[in-house]
Amino acid sequence: MGFDQARNIRSYRFDRIGQGEITRRFVVAVDLSLFLKHHVGVQEGPSMCFHKLSGDGAVPDLMAEEAQELTNDDLVAYVSAKTLADERKASARRGHHH
């Protein structure tokens, strides 16, 4: 649903819309310096936030307007997973070129 930014903090807004349910808003904040520190593009922020909201089972239990935060640990985990996936793709490509 977009984002707001105050200084170095970008807050991404998400709406959860379920059939027959009220729309619930979630906000995930991140310090933009973490993107720079971990060499992650700002454009990857929304998908990382969505993953955080859906990945830990927290979404159904969160209250409307509940705030979450992408932490340094979240970015470390994201970069590690991405690096592993990139290595697997590269390995698979090398395996097909004989």
Backbone as XML, in Angstrom:
<?xml version="1.0"?>
<chain id="A" units="angstrom">
  <residue number="1" name="MET">
    <atom name="N" x="0.825" y="-1.196" z="0.000"/>
    <atom name="CA" x="0.000" y="0.000" z="0.000"/>
    <atom name="C" x="0.862" y="1.251" z="0.000"/>
  </residue>
  <residue number="2" name="GLY">
    <atom name="N" x="2.168" y="1.099" z="-0.129"/>
    <atom name="CA" x="3.043" y="2.264" z="-0.169"/>
    <atom name="C" x="3.919" y="2.335" z="1.062"/>
  </residue>
  <residue number="3" name="PHE">
    <atom name="N" x="4.530" y="3.513" z="1.243"/>
    <atom name="CA" x="5.413" y="3.691" z="2.387"/>
    <atom name="C" x="5.432" y="5.148" z="2.805"/>
  </residue>
  <residue number="4" name="ASP">
    <atom name="N" x="5.875" y="5.369" z="4.024"/>
    <atom name="CA" x="6.149" y="6.696" z="4.549"/>
    <atom name="C" x="7.617" y="6.708" z="4.920"/>
  </residue>
  <residue number="5" name="GLN">
    <atom name="N" x="8.201" y="7.892" z="4.925"/>
    <atom name="CA" x="9.598" y="7.964" z="5.327"/>
    <atom name="C" x="9.810" y="9.177" z="6.209"/>
  </residue>
  <residue number="6" name="ALA">
    <atom name="N" x="10.474" y="8.954" z="7.324"/>
    <atom name="CA" x="10.869" y="10.017" z="8.235"/>
    <atom name="C" x="12.355" y="9.838" z="8.505"/>
  </residue>
  <residue number="7" name="ARG">
    <atom name="N" x="13.132" y="10.750" z="8.001"/>
    <atom name="CA" x="14.592" y="10.663" z="8.081"/>
    <atom name="C" x="15.071" y="9.350" z="7.477"/>
  </residue>
  <residue number="8" name="ASN">
    <atom name="N" x="15.747" y="8.513" z="8.270"/>
    <atom name="CA" x="16.311" y="7.257" z="7.756"/>
    <atom name="C" x="15.355" y="6.077" z="7.879"/>
  </residue>
  <residue number="9" name="ILE">
    <atom name="N" x="14.177" y="6.288" z="8.442"/>
    <atom name="CA" x="13.257" y="5.176" z="8.680"/>
    <atom name="C" x="12.161" y="5.162" z="7.621"/>
  </residue>
  <residue number="10" name="ARG">
    <atom name="N" x="12.092" y="4.073" z="6.895"/>
    <atom name="CA" x="11.027" y="3.897" z="5.905"/>
    <atom name="C" x="10.030" y="2.893" z="6.486"/>
  </residue>
  <residue number="11" name="SER">
    <atom name="N" x="8.761" y="3.259" z="6.454"/>
    <atom name="CA" x="7.693" y="2.414" z="6.988"/>
    <atom name="C" x="6.799" y="1.971" z="5.841"/>
  </residue>
  <residue number="12" name="TYR">
    <atom name="N" x="6.839" y="0.679" z="5.544"/>
    <atom name="CA" x="6.036" y="0.104" z="4.471"/>
    <atom name="C" x="4.669" y="-0.281" z="5.031"/>
  </residue>
  <residue number="13" name="ARG">
    <atom name="N" x="3.619" y="0.046" z="4.294"/>
    <atom name="CA" x="2.258" y="-0.255" z="4.726"/>
    <atom name="C" x="1.687" y="-1.404" z="3.899"/>
  </residue>
  <residue number="14" name="PHE">
    <atom name="N" x="1.053" y="-2.343" z="4.600"/>
    <atom name="CA" x="0.407" y="-3.485" z="3.953"/>
    <atom name="C" x="-1.003" y="-3.603" z="4.493"/>
  </residue>
  <residue number="15" name="ASP">
    <atom name="N" x="-1.949" y="-3.924" z="3.626"/>
    <atom name="CA" x="-3.306" y="-4.223" z="4.052"/>
    <atom name="C" x="-3.567" y="-5.698" z="3.836"/>
  </residue>
  <residue number="16" name="ARG">
    <atom name="N" x="-4.129" y="-6.341" z="4.850"/>
    <atom name="CA" x="-4.530" y="-7.741" z="4.726"/>
    <atom name="C" x="-6.035" y="-7.750" z="4.522"/>
  </residue>
  <residue number="17" name="ILE">
    <atom name="N" x="-6.432" y="-8.270" z="3.381"/>
    <atom name="CA" x="-7.842" y="-8.294" z="3.020"/>
    <atom name="C" x="-8.268" y="-9.743" z="2.896"/>
  </residue>
  <residue number="18" name="GLY">
    <atom name="N" x="-9.174" y="-10.166" z="3.767"/>
    <atom name="CA" x="-9.689" y="-11.526" z="3.717"/>
    <atom name="C" x="-11.178" y="-11.493" z="3.447"/>
  </residue>
  <residue number="19" name="GLN">
    <atom name="N" x="-11.645" y="-12.463" z="2.706"/>
    <atom name="CA" x="-13.068" y="-12.509" z="2.376"/>
    <atom name="C" x="-13.884" y="-12.594" z="3.660"/>
  </residue>
  <residue number="20" name="GLY">
    <atom name="N" x="-14.813" y="-11.675" z="3.823"/>
    <atom name="CA" x="-15.666" y="-11.648" z="4.998"/>
    <atom name="C" x="-14.979" y="-11.123" z="6.250"/>
  </residue>
  <residue number="21" name="GLU">
    <atom name="N" x="-13.770" y="-10.589" z="6.108"/>
    <atom name="CA" x="-13.033" y="-10.064" z="7.262"/>
    <atom name="C" x="-12.826" y="-8.567" z="7.089"/>
  </residue>
  <residue number="22" name="ILE">
    <atom name="N" x="-12.569" y="-7.891" z="8.200"/>
    <atom name="CA" x="-12.238" y="-6.481" z="8.092"/>
    <atom name="C" x="-10.803" y="-6.362" z="7.572"/>
  </residue>
  <residue number="23" name="THR">
    <atom name="N" x="-10.537" y="-5.298" z="6.854"/>
    <atom name="CA" x="-9.185" y="-5.051" z="6.343"/>
    <atom name="C" x="-8.291" y="-4.666" z="7.514"/>
  </residue>
  <residue number="24" name="ARG">
    <atom name="N" x="-7.134" y="-5.294" z="7.567"/>
    <atom name="CA" x="-6.186" y="-5.001" z="8.637"/>
    <atom name="C" x="-4.918" y="-4.403" z="8.045"/>
  </residue>
  <residue number="25" name="ARG">
    <atom name="N" x="-4.438" y="-3.363" z="8.676"/>
    <atom name="CA" x="-3.230" y="-2.671" z="8.206"/>
    <atom name="C" x="-2.041" y="-3.098" z="9.047"/>
  </residue>
  <residue number="26" name="PHE">
    <atom name="N" x="-0.928" y="-3.363" z="8.364"/>
    <atom name="CA" x="0.327" y="-3.682" z="9.029"/>
    <atom name="C" x="1.388" y="-2.719" z="8.534"/>
  </residue>
  <residue number="27" name="VAL">
    <atom name="N" x="2.272" y="-2.346" z="9.425"/>
    <atom name="CA" x="3.360" y="-1.430" z="9.080"/>
    <atom name="C" x="4.667" y="-2.105" z="9.477"/>
  </residue>
  <residue number="28" name="VAL">
    <atom name="N" x="5.623" y="-2.105" z="8.540"/>
    <atom name="CA" x="6.946" y="-2.649" z="8.818"/>
    <atom name="C" x="7.960" y="-1.545" z="8.566"/>
  </residue>
  <residue number="29" name="ALA">
    <atom name="N" x="8.694" y="-1.191" z="9.611"/>
    <atom name="CA" x="9.683" y="-0.113" z="9.518"/>
    <atom name="C" x="11.076" y="-0.699" z="9.343"/>
  </residue>
  <residue number="30" name="VAL">
    <atom name="N" x="11.921" y="0.035" z="8.642"/>
    <atom name="CA" x="13.320" y="-0.383" z="8.478"/>
    <atom name="C" x="14.196" y="0.864" z="8.405"/>
  </residue>
  <residue number="31" name="ASP">
    <atom name="N" x="15.329" y="0.773" z="9.046"/>
    <atom name="CA" x="16.328" y="1.834" z="8.961"/>
    <atom name="C" x="17.059" y="1.643" z="7.632"/>
  </residue>
  <residue number="32" name="LEU">
    <atom name="N" x="16.978" y="2.634" z="6.770"/>
    <atom name="CA" x="17.549" y="2.496" z="5.424"/>
    <atom name="C" x="19.056" y="2.277" z="5.432"/>
  </residue>
  <residue number="33" name="SER">
    <atom name="N" x="19.729" y="2.642" z="6.515"/>
    <atom name="CA" x="21.174" y="2.402" z="6.580"/>
    <atom name="C" x="21.486" y="0.901" z="6.556"/>
  </residue>
  <residue number="34" name="LEU">
    <atom name="N" x="20.515" y="0.069" z="6.979"/>
    <atom name="CA" x="20.737" y="-1.386" z="6.926"/>
    <atom name="C" x="20.825" y="-1.887" z="5.490"/>
  </residue>
  <residue number="35" name="PHE">
    <atom name="N" x="20.061" y="-1.267" z="4.571"/>
    <atom name="CA" x="20.158" y="-1.658" z="3.158"/>
    <atom name="C" x="21.566" y="-1.389" z="2.646"/>
  </residue>
  <residue number="36" name="LEU">
    <atom name="N" x="22.092" y="-0.219" z="2.968"/>
    <atom name="CA" x="23.435" y="0.143" z="2.536"/>
    <atom name="C" x="24.476" y="-0.784" z="3.165"/>
  </residue>
  <residue number="37" name="LYS">
    <atom name="N" x="24.342" y="-1.018" z="4.461"/>
    <atom name="CA" x="25.289" y="-1.862" z="5.191"/>
    <atom name="C" x="25.381" y="-3.257" z="4.591"/>
  </residue>
  <residue number="38" name="HIS">
    <atom name="N" x="24.237" y="-3.803" z="4.169"/>
    <atom name="CA" x="24.203" y="-5.182" z="3.664"/>
    <atom name="C" x="24.148" y="-5.264" z="2.137"/>
  </residue>
  <residue number="39" name="HIS">
    <atom name="N" x="24.311" y="-4.120" z="1.466"/>
    <atom name="CA" x="24.317" y="-4.074" z="0.000"/>
    <atom name="C" x="23.038" y="-4.658" z="-0.589"/>
  </residue>
  <residue number="40" name="VAL">
    <atom name="N" x="21.911" y="-4.252" z="-0.014"/>
    <atom name="CA" x="20.595" y="-4.693" z="-0.476"/>
    <atom name="C" x="19.903" y="-3.488" z="-1.099"/>
  </residue>
  <residue number="41" name="GLY">
    <atom name="N" x="19.315" y="-3.675" z="-2.272"/>
    <atom name="CA" x="18.600" y="-2.594" z="-2.936"/>
    <atom name="C" x="17.323" y="-2.218" z="-2.197"/>
  </residue>
  <residue number="42" name="VAL">
    <atom name="N" x="17.047" y="-0.927" z="-2.117"/>
    <atom name="CA" x="15.837" y="-0.443" z="-1.447"/>
    <atom name="C" x="14.593" y="-1.057" z="-2.089"/>
  </residue>
  <residue number="43" name="GLN">
    <atom name="N" x="14.661" y="-1.353" z="-3.388"/>
    <atom name="CA" x="13.504" y="-1.929" z="-4.082"/>
    <atom name="C" x="13.163" y="-3.322" z="-3.559"/>
  </residue>
  <residue number="44" name="GLU">
    <atom name="N" x="14.061" y="-3.950" z="-2.828"/>
    <atom name="CA" x="13.788" y="-5.268" z="-2.254"/>
    <atom name="C" x="13.055" y="-5.172" z="-0.908"/>
  </residue>
  <residue number="45" name="GLY">
    <atom name="N" x="12.912" y="-3.958" z="-0.393"/>
    <atom name="CA" x="12.272" y="-3.744" z="0.900"/>
    <atom name="C" x="10.864" y="-4.309" z="1.017"/>
  </residue>
  <residue number="46" name="PRO">
    <atom name="N" x="9.966" y="-4.001" z="0.067"/>
    <atom name="CA" x="8.599" y="-4.517" z="0.203"/>
    <atom name="C" x="8.524" y="-6.043" z="0.271"/>
  </residue>
  <residue number="47" name="SER">
    <atom name="N" x="9.302" y="-6.743" z="-0.550"/>
    <atom name="CA" x="9.228" y="-8.206" z="-0.515"/>
    <atom name="C" x="9.827" y="-8.750" z="0.781"/>
  </residue>
  <residue number="48" name="MET">
    <atom name="N" x="10.866" y="-8.102" z="1.313"/>
    <atom name="CA" x="11.426" y="-8.541" z="2.587"/>
    <atom name="C" x="10.418" y="-8.317" z="3.711"/>
  </residue>
  <residue number="49" name="CYS">
    <atom name="N" x="9.707" y="-7.201" z="3.668"/>
    <atom name="CA" x="8.682" y="-6.923" z="4.683"/>
    <atom name="C" x="7.552" y="-7.942" z="4.590"/>
  </residue>
  <residue number="50" name="PHE">
    <atom name="N" x="7.106" y="-8.218" z="3.376"/>
    <atom name="CA" x="6.035" y="-9.199" z="3.189"/>
    <atom name="C" x="6.466" y="-10.562" z="3.722"/>
  </residue>
  <residue number="51" name="HIS">
    <atom name="N" x="7.703" y="-10.929" z="3.427"/>
    <atom name="CA" x="8.233" y="-12.202" z="3.906"/>
    <atom name="C" x="8.237" y="-12.237" z="5.437"/>
  </residue>
  <residue number="52" name="LYS">
    <atom name="N" x="8.638" y="-11.137" z="6.048"/>
    <atom name="CA" x="8.646" y="-11.088" z="7.517"/>
    <atom name="C" x="7.227" y="-11.233" z="8.063"/>
  </residue>
  <residue number="53" name="LEU">
    <atom name="N" x="6.272" y="-10.555" z="7.443"/>
    <atom name="CA" x="4.891" y="-10.628" z="7.922"/>
    <atom name="C" x="4.301" y="-12.022" z="7.741"/>
  </residue>
  <residue number="54" name="SER">
    <atom name="N" x="4.632" y="-12.685" z="6.639"/>
    <atom name="CA" x="4.012" y="-13.981" z="6.355"/>
    <atom name="C" x="4.857" y="-15.157" z="6.809"/>
  </residue>
  <residue number="55" name="GLY">
    <atom name="N" x="6.132" y="-14.942" z="7.027"/>
    <atom name="CA" x="7.037" y="-16.044" z="7.300"/>
    <atom name="C" x="7.054" y="-16.565" z="8.709"/>
  </residue>
  <residue number="56" name="ASP">
    <atom name="N" x="6.722" y="-15.730" z="9.685"/>
    <atom name="CA" x="6.857" y="-16.199" z="11.056"/>
    <atom name="C" x="5.529" y="-16.530" z="11.714"/>
  </residue>
  <residue number="57" name="GLY">
    <atom name="N" x="4.466" y="-16.587" z="10.906"/>
    <atom name="CA" x="3.164" y="-16.951" z="11.448"/>
    <atom name="C" x="2.512" y="-15.859" z="12.266"/>
  </residue>
  <residue number="58" name="ALA">
    <atom name="N" x="3.092" y="-14.661" z="12.246"/>
    <atom name="CA" x="2.593" y="-13.594" z="13.115"/>
    <atom name="C" x="1.370" y="-12.890" z="12.552"/>
  </residue>
  <residue number="59" name="VAL">
    <atom name="N" x="1.182" y="-12.931" z="11.249"/>
    <atom name="CA" x="0.126" y="-12.116" z="10.642"/>
    <atom name="C" x="-1.259" y="-12.371" z="11.235"/>
  </residue>
  <residue number="60" name="PRO">
    <atom name="N" x="-1.713" y="-13.617" z="11.382"/>
    <atom name="CA" x="-3.077" y="-13.797" z="11.879"/>
    <atom name="C" x="-3.298" y="-13.247" z="13.286"/>
  </residue>
  <residue number="61" name="ASP">
    <atom name="N" x="-2.242" y="-13.172" z="14.086"/>
    <atom name="CA" x="-2.389" y="-12.752" z="15.473"/>
    <atom name="C" x="-2.147" y="-11.268" z="15.693"/>
  </residue>
  <residue number="62" name="LEU">
    <atom name="N" x="-1.656" y="-10.585" z="14.683"/>
    <atom name="CA" x="-1.343" y="-9.169" z="14.864"/>
    <atom name="C" x="-2.612" y="-8.329" z="14.943"/>
  </residue>
  <residue number="63" name="MET">
    <atom name="N" x="-2.526" y="-7.288" z="15.724"/>
    <atom name="CA" x="-3.628" y="-6.338" z="15.807"/>
    <atom name="C" x="-3.513" y="-5.381" z="14.621"/>
  </residue>
  <residue number="64" name="ALA">
    <atom name="N" x="-4.624" y="-4.787" z="14.232"/>
    <atom name="CA" x="-4.593" y="-3.806" z="13.148"/>
    <atom name="C" x="-3.622" y="-2.687" z="13.531"/>
  </residue>
  <residue number="65" name="GLU">
    <atom name="N" x="-2.939" y="-2.177" z="12.533"/>
    <atom name="CA" x="-1.950" y="-1.108" z="12.711"/>
    <atom name="C" x="-0.742" y="-1.563" z="13.538"/>
  </residue>
  <residue number="66" name="GLU">
    <atom name="N" x="-0.613" y="-2.847" z="13.750"/>
    <atom name="CA" x="0.536" y="-3.342" z="14.516"/>
    <atom name="C" x="1.820" y="-3.058" z="13.748"/>
  </residue>
  <residue number="67" name="ALA">
    <atom name="N" x="2.800" y="-2.547" z="14.457"/>
    <atom name="CA" x="4.073" y="-2.207" z="13.823"/>
    <atom name="C" x="5.068" y="-3.346" z="13.991"/>
  </residue>
  <residue number="68" name="GLN">
    <atom name="N" x="5.801" y="-3.614" z="12.945"/>
    <atom name="CA" x="6.893" y="-4.585" z="12.945"/>
    <atom name="C" x="8.133" y="-3.841" z="12.495"/>
  </residue>
  <residue number="69" name="GLU">
    <atom name="N" x="9.264" y="-4.482" z="12.614"/>
    <atom name="CA" x="10.508" y="-3.851" z="12.195"/>
    <atom name="C" x="11.396" y="-4.874" z="11.511"/>
  </residue>
  <residue number="70" name="LEU">
    <atom name="N" x="12.016" y="-4.462" z="10.400"/>
    <atom name="CA" x="13.064" y="-5.278" z="9.789"/>
    <atom name="C" x="14.342" y="-4.944" z="10.552"/>
  </residue>
  <residue number="71" name="THR">
    <atom name="N" x="14.963" y="-5.952" z="11.119"/>
    <atom name="CA" x="16.155" y="-5.748" z="11.930"/>
    <atom name="C" x="17.413" y="-6.126" z="11.161"/>
  </residue>
  <residue number="72" name="ASN">
    <atom name="N" x="18.538" y="-5.845" z="11.759"/>
    <atom name="CA" x="19.808" y="-6.255" z="11.185"/>
    <atom name="C" x="19.809" y="-7.767" z="10.942"/>
  </residue>
  <residue number="73" name="ASP">
    <atom name="N" x="19.286" y="-8.530" z="11.910"/>
    <atom name="CA" x="19.230" y="-9.996" z="11.753"/>
    <atom name="C" x="18.373" y="-10.408" z="10.562"/>
  </residue>
  <residue number="74" name="ASP">
    <atom name="N" x="17.269" y="-9.684" z="10.324"/>
    <atom name="CA" x="16.417" y="-9.985" z="9.171"/>
    <atom name="C" x="17.193" y="-9.800" z="7.871"/>
  </residue>
  <residue number="75" name="LEU">
    <atom name="N" x="17.968" y="-8.720" z="7.788"/>
    <atom name="CA" x="18.728" y="-8.475" z="6.572"/>
    <atom name="C" x="19.857" y="-9.478" z="6.402"/>
  </residue>
  <residue number="76" name="VAL">
    <atom name="N" x="20.511" y="-9.853" z="7.500"/>
    <atom name="CA" x="21.561" y="-10.876" z="7.426"/>
    <atom name="C" x="20.970" y="-12.181" z="6.898"/>
  </residue>
  <residue number="77" name="ALA">
    <atom name="N" x="19.811" y="-12.578" z="7.421"/>
    <atom name="CA" x="19.162" y="-13.817" z="6.977"/>
    <atom name="C" x="18.771" y="-13.721" z="5.504"/>
  </residue>
  <residue number="78" name="TYR">
    <atom name="N" x="18.254" y="-12.566" z="5.077"/>
    <atom name="CA" x="17.849" y="-12.366" z="3.689"/>
    <atom name="C" x="19.054" y="-12.486" z="2.757"/>
  </residue>
  <residue number="79" name="VAL">
    <atom name="N" x="20.147" y="-11.802" z="3.108"/>
    <atom name="CA" x="21.352" y="-11.837" z="2.263"/>
    <atom name="C" x="21.918" y="-13.258" z="2.202"/>
  </residue>
  <residue number="80" name="SER">
    <atom name="N" x="21.919" y="-13.959" z="3.336"/>
    <atom name="CA" x="22.427" y="-15.345" z="3.354"/>
    <atom name="C" x="21.586" y="-16.246" z="2.462"/>
  </residue>
  <residue number="81" name="ALA">
    <atom name="N" x="20.273" y="-16.133" z="2.574"/>
    <atom name="CA" x="19.377" y="-16.963" z="1.760"/>
    <atom name="C" x="19.542" y="-16.637" z="0.282"/>
  </residue>
  <residue number="82" name="LYS">
    <atom name="N" x="19.677" y="-15.361" z="-0.032"/>
    <atom name="CA" x="19.832" y="-14.944" z="-1.430"/>
    <atom name="C" x="21.159" y="-15.446" z="-1.989"/>
  </residue>
  <residue number="83" name="THR">
    <atom name="N" x="22.218" y="-15.347" z="-1.206"/>
    <atom name="CA" x="23.529" y="-15.828" z="-1.645"/>
    <atom name="C" x="23.494" y="-17.326" z="-1.917"/>
  </residue>
  <residue number="84" name="LEU">
    <atom name="N" x="22.861" y="-18.067" z="-1.019"/>
    <atom name="CA" x="22.738" y="-19.522" z="-1.195"/>
    <atom name="C" x="21.948" y="-19.845" z="-2.462"/>
  </residue>
  <residue number="85" name="ALA">
    <atom name="N" x="20.844" y="-19.141" z="-2.681"/>
    <atom name="CA" x="20.032" y="-19.380" z="-3.885"/>
    <atom name="C" x="20.827" y="-19.045" z="-5.150"/>
  </residue>
  <residue number="86" name="ASP">
    <atom name="N" x="21.576" y="-17.944" z="-5.116"/>
    <atom name="CA" x="22.396" y="-17.562" z="-6.277"/>
    <atom name="C" x="23.468" y="-18.609" z="-6.558"/>
  </residue>
  <residue number="87" name="GLU">
    <atom name="N" x="24.081" y="-19.143" z="-5.489"/>
    <atom name="CA" x="25.107" y="-20.178" z="-5.671"/>
    <atom name="C" x="24.506" y="-21.449" z="-6.268"/>
  </residue>
  <residue number="88" name="ARG">
    <atom name="N" x="23.302" y="-21.799" z="-5.831"/>
    <atom name="CA" x="22.639" y="-22.992" z="-6.382"/>
    <atom name="C" x="22.328" y="-22.802" z="-7.861"/>
  </residue>
  <residue number="89" name="LYS">
    <atom name="N" x="21.857" y="-21.611" z="-8.230"/>
    <atom name="CA" x="21.556" y="-21.335" z="-9.635"/>
    <atom name="C" x="22.826" y="-21.416" z="-10.472"/>
  </residue>
  <residue number="90" name="ALA">
    <atom name="N" x="23.909" y="-20.830" z="-9.971"/>
    <atom name="CA" x="25.178" y="-20.845" z="-10.707"/>
    <atom name="C" x="25.681" y="-22.278" z="-10.849"/>
  </residue>
  <residue number="91" name="SER">
    <atom name="N" x="25.562" y="-23.055" z="-9.803"/>
    <atom name="CA" x="25.990" y="-24.454" z="-9.847"/>
    <atom name="C" x="25.158" y="-25.249" z="-10.854"/>
  </residue>
  <residue number="92" name="ALA">
    <atom name="N" x="23.871" y="-25.006" z="-10.879"/>
    <atom name="CA" x="22.983" y="-25.696" z="-11.813"/>
    <atom name="C" x="23.333" y="-25.322" z="-13.257"/>
  </residue>
  <residue number="93" name="ARG">
    <atom name="N" x="23.653" y="-24.047" z="-13.482"/>
    <atom name="CA" x="24.025" y="-23.611" z="-14.847"/>
    <atom name="C" x="25.338" y="-24.265" z="-15.272"/>
  </residue>
  <residue number="94" name="ARG">
    <atom name="N" x="26.299" y="-24.330" z="-14.342"/>
    <atom name="CA" x="27.586" y="-24.973" z="-14.681"/>
    <atom name="C" x="27.383" y="-26.449" z="-14.991"/>
  </residue>
  <residue number="95" name="GLY">
    <atom name="N" x="26.468" y="-27.083" z="-14.301"/>
    <atom name="CA" x="26.211" y="-28.504" z="-14.510"/>
    <atom name="C" x="25.602" y="-28.814" z="-15.854"/>
  </residue>
  <residue number="96" name="HIS">
    <atom name="N" x="24.937" y="-27.821" z="-16.486"/>
    <atom name="CA" x="24.282" y="-28.037" z="-17.777"/>
    <atom name="C" x="25.188" y="-27.753" z="-18.965"/>
  </residue>
  <residue number="97" name="HIS">
    <atom name="N" x="26.347" y="-27.187" z="-18.731"/>
    <atom name="CA" x="27.263" y="-26.843" z="-19.834"/>
    <atom name="C" x="28.405" y="-27.837" z="-19.892"/>
  </residue>
  <residue number="98" name="HIS">
    <atom name="N" x="28.238" y="-28.908" z="-20.623"/>
    <atom name="CA" x="29.313" y="-29.906" z="-20.751"/>
    <atom name="C" x="29.871" y="-29.899" z="-22.134"/>
  </residue>
</chain>
